């Protein structure tokens, strides 16, 4: 197989296809804009579909500069080689970092690129996404997925050194085979292959916890759930659905507490490859759990199980997970 290359644009020379690179920068100044424009212009000249994902005034500056070069943008990539979008269009469609939505978007762009152009080129200001800690972990998972099955000609993920949280910056750096700035590009000798990353990132375990019935405990249960679930292939929407379902179960069981002698709620978070479950147990007698089954059965999960055991009645919520989340993007059949 002949090795193929594509120009970088803002630096002399070419890089091998399927290069996933971290682009570091200090400020969104003229140098940053020039680098992005030259990167995109090189892709246009190579007849690649070019996707640029930026927010704020910088996005319009890049769009204006590309227009001056005679390249108009098209959000779908059919009438033009250039697609310019905001972060929320791809990564935060519902205010949550959505890996599945992002991967579906790139699948569509790869399909367009394979039919009309000589491959796909992407520039994403990844470090500009404002995320809480669980979502940052999902961003790292997403970057590792791209290393396995993302057949773009070249992908530049930009991280601003001053504004990106230090822990996120250092962790993301290890997930990019190449590191670049406006003056150089080099191989990353600290790069961690995705199989090694997933082996340490996913943590399957069975974690029992005990809570009181006070309403202030519900956010604690939800936070514990999120901190455990984020280390599984569940995406942020799945975790949100579980947190909402946990709230339904907690309130329904709390409403039945006058029928029990229980002062504690036992919750087990059980994560296994392919599934994540939350089990609520009350170690006392509840006369009839069927009274609450109708509302609990409407929870946004894959399975709801109610076990009216006389010693320890239980309600179990189950979400199925993809055991191989990195299989969401199909490799280039020509490679």
N, C-alpha and C positions, 0 to 999 in steps of 0.2 A: 504494500500500500504506500503510495506517495504521500509524504507529509505536505499539507497545505498551510499557507500562511495568509495573514491579513495585516494591512498597515495599522499602526497605532494612531497616527494622526498628529498628536501633539509632541511626539518624539520621532526621530529618524528610525528607519528600519521597520521590520514586520515581526509579528508574533505568530506562534503556531495556533491553529484554530482550536476552539474550545478552551481558550484561556480565561480563567476566572480570577479577576484581579481586584485587590483592594487599593483604591485611590485615596491617598491621604492629603488633606489640605488644611490650611490655617484659617483663611477667611474667604468669603465669597466675593472676591475682588475681581479686577479685570483679568488677572492671571488665571483664576479659576474659570471664568466665563470663556476665555480664549482656549483653554485646554479642552473644555467640553465641546465647543464649536469645532475645533480642529479634529477632535475625535469623531464627531458626527459627520463632518464633511468628508473625512477619509472613508467612512463607511458608505456614504452616498456615491463617491467616486468608484468604490469597489462593487457597486450595485447590491449592497446589503440593505435590508430593512433596518432602520435605525430607530430605536425606542429610547426616549429620554424622560426620566421621571424626576421632577424637581418641584419644589414649592416656592411660593413667594415671588418677589420681584425678579429674582435670578431666572426663573422659568421664562418670563416675558423677555428678558434680555437675550437669552439664548434663542428664543423663537424669532425675535427681531433680527438678530445677526444671521440666522439661517435664511430668513426671508431675503435679506440683502444679498445673500449668495445665490438666490434664485430657487430656494428649496422651501416649499410650503409644507405645512404639517397637516396630517389627516389622522383623526383618532382611531381609525380602523386599519390603516396601512394598505388600503386598496388603491387609492388615487395618488398617493405620494409615498416616497420612501421614508418619510419622517413622521414619527408619532411622538407627541409631547403631551404628557399627562402629569397630574398631581399625585402625591403620595396616597391620598384617600381613595383615588380611583382604583388603585391596585391593592394596596396593603391594609387600608382601614375603611372598608366599605360601610361598616356599621359601627364605627368608632372603636373597633377591636382589631388587633393585628390578626389577619385571617390568612394563614398559610395556604389553605385550600383555594381560596379565591385568587390569590397571587399565582399559584401554580397553574390554575385554569387559564388565567390571562396569558401567561407565557406559553402555554400549550397552543392557544389560539394564534399568538404572534409567530410561533414556530411554524404553524401550519400555513399561514399567509406567506412567510418568508420562503418556505420550501416550494410554494406554487408560483410565486411571482418574482422572487429576488434570489440573490446568491448567498442566502443565509441571513442570520439575525445578529445585530450588534445592539448592546444595551448599556446605558449609563443610568445608574440609580443612586440618588443621594440617600443611601440607606441609614446613615447615622443621624439624619435629620428627623427621623420618625420619633415622636415623643411617646415613650413606652414605660410602663411600670416594670417591676422586676420579673414577674411571670412572663410578660410579653417579650421582654428582652431575651429570655431563655428560648422562647419560640422563634425569635429572629435568628438566633444562633442555629437552631435546629434547621430552619429554612435554608440558611447559607450552606449547611452541610449537605442537605438534599440536592442543592444545585450542583455540587461537586460530583454527584453520582450520575445524574441523568439529565443534565441540561445541555442541549446540543447547540447553543448559540456559538457563533464564530468567536465572539469575545464579549465578556460581561465585565463592566467596571462598577464596583460597589464603592461609593464615596463615603468617607467618614471624616468629619471635621475634628481635628485633634483637640481643639480647645473646648468644644461644647459636648462632645460625646462622652458619656460616663466612662471613667478610666477602665473599670472592670469589663465593660462591654467592648470597648476599643481593643483591649489586649486579647480578649477571647475571640472576637471576630477576626483579628489579625491572624490567628492560628488556623483559621478555616479558609484562607485564600492562598492558593498555590503561588500567586505572584503579588508583589507589593510595588506600587508606583506612586510617584508624585509628578509635579509638572516638569521635573528635570531628569527623572530616571525611572527605569523599570527593572526589577530584578526578581529572581526566584526566591521564594520564602523558605529558608532552611528550617524554620520552626513550624512549618505546615503540618497539621494533623490530618491524616486521611479520614474520610467519613466513617469507615467501619470502626476505627479506633474511637472516634468521637461518639458514635451511637452506643458503643459498648459501655462507655462510662456515663453518658448522658441519661439513658433510660434506666430507671431504678424501679424494678418490680418488687413489691413487698406487700405484706399484710400488716397494717398499722391499727391497733385498737386504741381508742380514746374514750374517756368518760367525761361527760358534761353535766352541768346542772340544767334545770328546766327554765331558768330565767331567760327573758327575751334577749338580754345582752350576750347570751352564749351563741345565738344564731350566727352573727358575723364571725365569731371565733371558729365555729364549725366550717363555715364557708371558706375562711382563710386557710384552715388546715387542709381542706379538700383541694384548694387551688395549688397550694405548695407541693402537694403530693402528685396531683394529676398533671402538673406542668412537666413533670419528668417522665411522661408517657407519651405515646403518639397521639393522644387526644389533642385536637386543635382548640383554639380559644373559644370558638362558638360551642363546642361540645362541653367545655368546662363551664361556660356560662349557663348552659341548659342544666347541667348537674347542680350548680349552685342554686338556681331557681327552683329546681325540683326538691332539693334538700330543704329549702324554706317551706315549701308546701307540706312536706312530710312532718317537719318539726312542729309547725303550727297545728296540724291535725292531731298529732300525738299529744301535744300539750293540751289540746282541748279535751282529750279523753283522760287526762291525768287524774281528774277527780274520781275516776273509777279505779284508780290504782293506788298501791302503796309505795310506788317507786319514787325516790327522790333524785335518781340519777338516770341519765340516758347514755347507753353504751352504743358507740358508733365505731364501726370497723371500715377502714378504707382498704380495699383489696385490689391491687393492680397486678395483672398478669398479661403476657403477650396476647393481644387480641381482645381484651376486655378490661373494663374498670368497673368496680361495684362499690356501692356504699350500703352498709347494712346497719339498720337501726334496731336495737333490742331493748326491751323493757323487762327487767327481771322481776316481774310481778304479774298478777292476774289482770288481764283486760278482758271483760266479758265478751265483747263482740267487735273485732276489728273491721268487720264488714260495714259498720256504720261510716267508716272513713274511706272505704275503698274507692268509691265513685270519684272523688276529687283527686285522690292519689293516682288513680289510673290514667288521668289526663296529663301526667308529668311528661316533659319532653325528653324522654329517655327511650332506649330500645326495649327494655324489659322492666316490668314492675312485678315483684313477687310479694305476696302477703302470706305470712305463716302464723296463724292464730294458735300457736302452741300455748298451752296453759301455764307452762313454767317461764318461757321466754318468748313471747310473741315478737315477730320480727317483720320489718318491711325492708325489702332489698331493691335498690335502683341499679340498673346495669346499663352501661354504655359500651358498645362494641368499638374497638379501635382497629386501625390498619396495622398489621404486624410489620409491614414494610412500607412506611410512608414515602421512602425515597423512590418508590416505583411509580410515582405520579406523572413523571415526564418521560416520554419515549425517546431513546437515543436516535440519532440520525442513522437511517438505514444505509446510507452510502458510506459510512465509516467502518 
